[in-house]
Each structure stands twice: as C-alpha cells, then as structure tokens.
Amino acid sequence: MTALQSTFLKISAVLWVIWGCVHAFAGVMIISGDASTGFQSIADAVEPASLEMNYPAAVGAVLNQHAWNLLWGGLATIVGAVFIWRRNMTAIWVTAMIGGLLDVGYFVFIDLGGFNQFMPGTVMTIFSGAAILLSGSVWLRRQQSSQ
C-alpha cells in the first residue's frame, strides 16, 4: 500500500468518526426529547413553530425508531472507522453501506426537500461521500493491482 493510499484511509476513518459521533449524538438527543424538538432538530430550516404540536404517540415512536437507527448507525461507523484506519478492505464496504445508505435517505428526503440547513446536515452528507470516495479509491486500486 502506498503512502497516499494509507493517508486516504486515515482521512476516511477520521471523516467516519466525526460522522458517527454526530449521528450517535443526534440519535441520543432525539430519543431523549419530545417529538416536536426531534422534528425541529432534523428539519432545522423549517420554521420551528410549524413543527411544534402534540404529536400522537405513534408518531413519536416512529421518530424514536429513526433516532435509534441514527444511534446504532453512528456507532457502527465509528467501529468501521477503526478497521479502515487499520487498512481492512472489508470495513470499507461495510462502513460505506451503513453510513452511506443512511445518508442517501437523508439526502433524498431532507436535503433535496430543502428542510435542513447546510450545517450540520449537508456537511455530514459531504463527509460520508468524501469518506466513501477516498476509501473506495484505495479499494479499487488494491483490486486492480492484485489482478
């Protein structure tokens, strides 16, 4: 492995750790609050008063299920980042699937819908995309060199 490839993996790992911490923290904060606060924190470009109401318990449960996915997804990407740092090629794919697929939904429904502010939402999508591109390029080069 070249020094540049090793550096790409380390940068990718750091990006995944940051992404994972932000998402795990968001999951904990949403679960620990009420539904209005949770929706306001996710859709932070929407007028907060328009999201403030007494939601049915089922809506709060669905939001908490989403928050749970943010929490475990964030923790899983942090673990994956450790393995990426250690040059594990399988961890590149597993971490990209977890973090990347979580972010695809966010990008399609929140980013493209215009419901979020640039920071932190869109920035985290950029982080996951950059981590996938950096580590994916190393994986691809390794595959090409082994043939």
C-alpha positions in Angstrom: 0.0 0.0 0.0 1.3 3.4 -0.9 1.7 6.3 1.5 -1.0 8.2 -0.4 -3.4 5.2 -0.1 -2.7 4.9 3.6 -3.3 8.6 4.0 -6.6 8.3 2.1 -7.7 5.6 4.5 -6.8 7.6 7.6 -8.7 10.7 6.3 -11.7 8.4 5.5 -11.5 7.0 9.0 -11.4 10.4 10.6 -14.4 11.5 8.5 -16.4 8.4 9.5 -15.6 9.0 13.2 -16.8 12.6 13.0 -19.9 11.4 11.0 -20.6 8.6 13.5 -20.2 10.9 16.6 -22.6 13.5 15.1 -25.2 10.8 14.2 -24.9 8.9 17.5 -25.3 12.2 19.4 -28.3 13.2 17.3 -29.9 9.8 18.0 -29.5 10.2 21.7 -30.8 13.8 21.7 -33.9 12.9 19.7 -34.7 9.9 21.8 -34.3 11.9 25.0 -36.6 14.8 23.8 -40.1 15.1 22.7 -41.3 14.7 19.1 -41.6 18.4 18.4 -38.0 19.0 19.4 -36.8 16.0 17.4 -38.5 17.1 14.3 -37.2 20.7 14.8 -33.7 19.4 15.1 -33.9 17.3 11.9 -35.8 19.8 9.8 -33.8 22.8 11.1 -34.6 25.0 8.0 -38.3 24.8 8.8 -39.9 27.4 11.0 -39.8 25.7 14.4 -43.3 26.9 15.4 -44.8 25.0 12.4 -43.4 21.7 13.9 -44.5 22.4 17.5 -47.5 20.4 18.4 -48.7 17.4 20.4 -47.9 14.5 18.1 -49.7 11.2 18.6 -47.6 8.6 20.5 -47.2 6.5 17.3 -45.5 9.5 15.5 -43.1 9.9 18.5 -42.4 6.1 18.3 -41.6 6.3 14.6 -39.3 9.3 15.3 -37.5 7.4 18.1 -37.1 4.4 15.8 -35.4 6.7 13.3 -33.2 8.1 16.2 -32.3 4.6 17.2 -31.1 4.0 13.6 -29.0 7.2 13.8 -27.5 6.0 17.1 -26.6 2.5 16.0 -25.5 3.6 12.6 -23.2 6.2 14.1 -21.7 3.7 16.5 -21.2 1.2 13.7 -19.4 3.7 11.5 -17.1 4.6 14.4 -16.2 0.9 14.8 -15.8 0.6 11.0 -13.5 3.7 11.0 -11.1 1.9 13.4 -10.9 -1.0 11.0 -10.5 1.3 8.0 -7.6 3.0 9.8 -6.1 -0.4 10.2 -6.4 -1.0 6.4 -9.2 -3.5 6.5 -10.7 -3.7 3.0 -13.9 -5.3 4.1 -14.6 -2.5 6.6 -14.5 0.0 3.7 -17.6 -1.7 2.2 -19.5 -2.3 5.4 -19.0 1.2 6.7 -19.9 2.7 3.4 -23.1 0.7 3.3 -24.2 1.7 6.8 -23.2 5.3 6.7 -23.8 5.8 3.0 -27.2 4.3 2.9 -28.3 6.2 6.0 -27.2 9.4 4.3 -28.9 8.6 0.9 -32.3 8.7 2.7 -31.3 12.0 4.4 -30.1 13.5 1.1 -33.2 12.5 -0.9 -35.9 13.4 1.6 -34.3 16.2 3.7 -31.5 17.8 1.7 -33.4 17.8 -1.7 -36.6 18.7 0.1 -34.9 21.9 1.4 -35.8 21.1 5.0 -32.3 21.4 6.5 -29.6 24.0 6.9 -26.2 23.4 5.4 -24.6 22.8 8.8 -24.6 20.1 10.1 -26.8 18.1 7.8 -25.4 18.7 4.3 -21.9 18.9 5.7 -22.3 15.4 7.1 -23.5 14.1 3.8 -20.4 15.6 2.2 -18.3 13.9 4.9 -19.8 10.5 4.2 -19.5 11.0 0.4 -15.8 12.0 0.8 -15.1 9.1 3.1 -16.6 6.7 0.6 -14.7 8.2 -2.4 -11.4 8.2 -0.6 -11.6 4.7 0.8 -13.3 3.3 -2.3 -10.5 4.6 -4.5 -8.0 2.7 -2.3 -10.1 -0.5 -2.5 -10.3 -0.1 -6.3 -6.6 0.4 -6.7 -5.9 -2.6 -4.5 -8.2 -4.7 -6.6 -6.6 -3.6 -9.8 -3.1 -4.3 -8.5 -4.0 -7.8 -7.3 -5.1 -8.9 -10.8 
